[in-house]
Structure formats: C-alpha cells, structure tokens
C-alpha cells in the first residue's frame, strides 16, 4: 500500500516546468487607438435616448394645467411664507431699533 505522505512529498517536491516566454508584442500606438464601431453605436444610442426623453418631457409639461386647484400642502406653504415675511419684518424693525431684544418679551404666537 502506498503511503499518502510520501506521495504528497513526491508531488510537492517535483519541479513544475515554467511556461515559455511570450514573444515581445509591439507597443500600442496611441494615435491609432479609437473607440471603434461599438463606441459610435453607444454614443448614437445615448443621443437618440436623450432626444426622445426630452420630447416626452416637453409633452408632459405642456399637458400640466397652470390653473390647478389648491392642494392640501398649498395652505401650509402659504402659511409658512406668511410667517417668514412676519419674521423678516420683525428682524428689520429690531435692526432699526438698535437690535436690542428684551428677555421679557413674549414670543410671537401663531
């Protein structure tokens, strides 16, 4: 019967032949490297896709009615804009009055 360890030792110690060296390839000339047909096809495809998406977007925007009724978020945005205007006016008044804010002043209520 063959001893497994001696078989492994023979296999591991056996020299493996090195591959023969490949012949020298000429260097690539950078002036001759081009994207080729695949690059052209990819570029044309992207241009066509962008044009089609642009036309579709223009159609969708043209269909939007500019006189839409108010939605649920419009009232909140209008109130926020109103409070922002009030805060800007108070800030302008405080800047005109020296910018002093008294600590006893009540905060504005909504």
Residue, then its C-alpha position, 0 to 999 in steps of 0.5 A: x500500500x502506498x503511503x499518502x505522505x510520501x506521495x504528497x512529498x513526491x508531488x510537492x517536491x517535483x519541479x513544475x516546468x515554467x511556461x515559455x516566454x511570450x514573444x515581445x508584442x509591439x507597443x500600442x500606438x496611441x494615435x491609432x487607438x479609437x473607440x471603434x464601431x461599438x463606441x459610435x453605436x453607444x454614443x448614437x444610442x445615448x443621443x437618440x435616448x436623450x432626444x426622445x426623453x426630452x420630447x416626452x418631457x416637453x409633452x408632459x409639461x405642456x399637458x400640466x394645467x397652470x390653473x390647478x386647484x389648491x392642494x392640501x400642502x398649498x395652505x401650509x406653504x402659504x402659511x409658512x411664507x406668511x410667517x417668514x415675511x412676519x419674521x423678516x419684518x420683525x428682524x428689520x424693525x429690531x435692526x432699526x431699533x438698535x437690535x436690542x431684544x428684551x428677555x421679557x418679551x413674549x414670543x410671537x404666537x401663531 
